[in-house]
Amino acid sequence: MAPIFKLDGTDNIGGYACGLTSMSIVVSSLAGQTVDLSLMAKWAYENGYWCSGNGSYHSLIPGAAKHFGLSCESIGTDEPQKLVDALSNGKLVVALMVEGHFTSGGHYIVLRGVTTDGKIFEADPASFKRSNQAWDISIIIDEARHGASAGGPLCAID
């Protein structure tokens, strides 16, 4: 894969920009401004949210939300109804995921809605196909990164 761009002149983010992309989706959807990947990457790098060679720190989620005028609330994996309620009320939820249906390592996705029967829609920076499926909430909860820092693994934003 060709490099998307390099943050510090040496760090190719092409393989690990899911956190930056997720927050670009959230900010562009909710804050009334378009924040593309290059702008989010530059902002994250300049503000200490970029971890060279690995992607972004979990603190990117609440940090970017606050910077772009959005609120961010942590939802525990023991609160599935709170997740459904957040999505039903128009919030987007950034989810930090572990190995499973969405990744073979660590990954950020954006939960973007809920069906009438409680399945979850998501926007996956790495997969258009997965983004067009409705997922059982149990898969999301089971594969969320339990013990994630900075309010993760589920952060409701509006």
N, C-alpha and C positions, 0 to 999 in steps of 0.2 A: 504494500500500500504506500502511495506517495505521502510524504509529510503534509499535514494540514498547514501547520506553521510552527515556528519554534519560539517559545516564550523568552528565553534568555540567550538566544543565539545557538544553543546546543541541545535544548530539550524538546524533542519532537512529541507533540501531544496527540498525534493521530490515533494511538492505541488506547488512550485512557482519558478521554475528554467527556465521559458520561456525566460526571458531576457538573461540569461547566455547561454542557448541553442541557441538562435537566433544569438548571437554574436559568438559562437563557429562555427556555420554554415557559417556565413559571413567570418570570419577570415580564416577558413579552406578552403573555396572556392576561396578566392581572394588573400591571402597573401603568398601562396606557402609553407605553413606549416600546419601541423595538430595540432589543438588546441581543445582537447576534453573538455567535460563538467567539469571534475575535475580540469584541469589546468585553465580554464576560471574562475571557482568559486574561486579557491585559489587566482588568480590574483585580481579578483574583491574585495574579502574580504580584502586582504592586502593593496589595494589602495583606500578603502573607498567608493566603489560603491555598497556594499551589505547593504540592510536594513533588519536587523534581524526580522524574523517573517512575512516579506512582499515580499521579493524578491530583485530585484536590482533597484537602482535609475535610472531615465531616463538618467542621465549623463553617465551611463555605455556605451551608444552607441557611442558618440563622443570620450569618453575617451579610450575605447578599440580600436576603429578604429585608433586613433592616435598612441597609444602604439604599435600596430602591423603593423604600416607603411602604413595605408590606409587613404584615404581622406573621409570626411563626409560632406555632404551638406544637409541643411534643404530644404524640399519641403513643401510648404503650401497646405492646403486642397483646396484652391481656384485656384490651378494650376494643374488640372488633366493632361493637355498635357505635362507638365514638368515631371510628374510621368511616363507617357507612354514613353517619350523620354529617361529618365534615364534607364528604363528597356530595351528598344530597343537597347541601347548602351552598354548593358552588366553589368550595375550596379545592385547591390542588394539593396533593400530598406527595412530597418527595420521599421515596422509600429507598433505604440502603439495604441491598440484598446480598446474600451469600450464595454459594454453589447450589445449583438446582436448575429450575426451568429457565431462568433468565441469565445465568452466568456460570462460568466454571471457576470463578474467583469472587471478587467483589464488584458491585455494580450499583449505580444509581438509576432509578426509573421514576417517572412521574405518574402517580395514580390520578386519573382524570374524570372518573365518573362511576356510577353504580347503576346496574340494571334493576328492574322491578323485582327480580328474584334474588337480588343481593350479590350478583357477580360484579367484578371490578374491571373497569377499562383502564388501560395504562398507555403511556407514551414511552416507548423504549428507545433510547438514543442509538441502540445497536441493532434494532430489528423492527422493520416495518411490519413483518408478518405477525410478530407477537403483539404489536401495537393494535392490530385489528382483531384481536380475540378478547373475549370476556373470560376472566379468570375467577376461579373459586377463591373466596376470601381466605380459606384455610391455607391455600398455597402461598398467598402473599404473607400471611402471618407466620407460617412455618419457615419460610425462606428469608424473612427479614433478619437483619444482622442484630440479633439480641446482644445487648451490651454496647451498642454503638455509642460513640461520644456525641457531644453537642446537641443533645435532645433527640437523637435518632433512636430507633431506626425509622420511625414514621414522623414526618414533620408536616403538619397542615398549615398551608399558607393562604392568606387572603389580603 
